[in-house]
Amino acid sequence: MFIPIRKGTSINPASKYDLDHMYFEKNRRVVVDYGIDIILPGLINATSFGANDLQSDFYTQFSIPTTIINKGLNVNCITEGKLILDSLEDDLSEVSWPLYKVTYLRETLYLKYSSFLKIPSNDMVTTSLHFGLSETEYYRLLQLQDKNSKYRIILSDIKGNLYSTQSFKITF
């Protein structure tokens, strides 16, 4: 039986070493140092309320419940994020809102003051992500909102890697 193996620029038949190496690599799991999965509930109801805390520069904020899984070997931190409106007819201007704070286990973490959400390795946390809007952004959101609007959440970790969700719908 001829099993072709590329070595450099030529193609040769596989040796016993090549077959042993292929068999060893077949069931090997690739584990990353830093990696995050973002899981959202099936139906997303964004809770909107006034940003009345003293740390806020925003007119209003809304929260989205989220589960974040750290699938890496090291402890990871969420350093920043944003919510992006995906389905605009003109893709010239990106409409996005910053991740303002994270609530986790009765603790509020303000990202602008370097209070990052720590996620232990191979663990998950269930949080609420709060996105802040100024008054003009809030009214623009209400103007752009229709039944077909889709959104994405992008989170950044401690190494600067970006992780995105799939597009989803929000009901306000």
Buried (B, 14 or more C-beta within 10 A) or exposed (E): EEEEBEEEEEEEEBEEEBEEEEEEEEEEEEEEEBBBEBEBEEEBEBEBEEBEEEEBEBBBBBBBBBEBBBBBEBEBBBBBBBBBBBBBEEEEEEBBBBBBBBBBEEEEBBBEEEBBBBBEBEEBBEBBBBBBBBEEBBEBBEEEEEEEBBBBBBBBBBEEBEBEBEEBEBEE
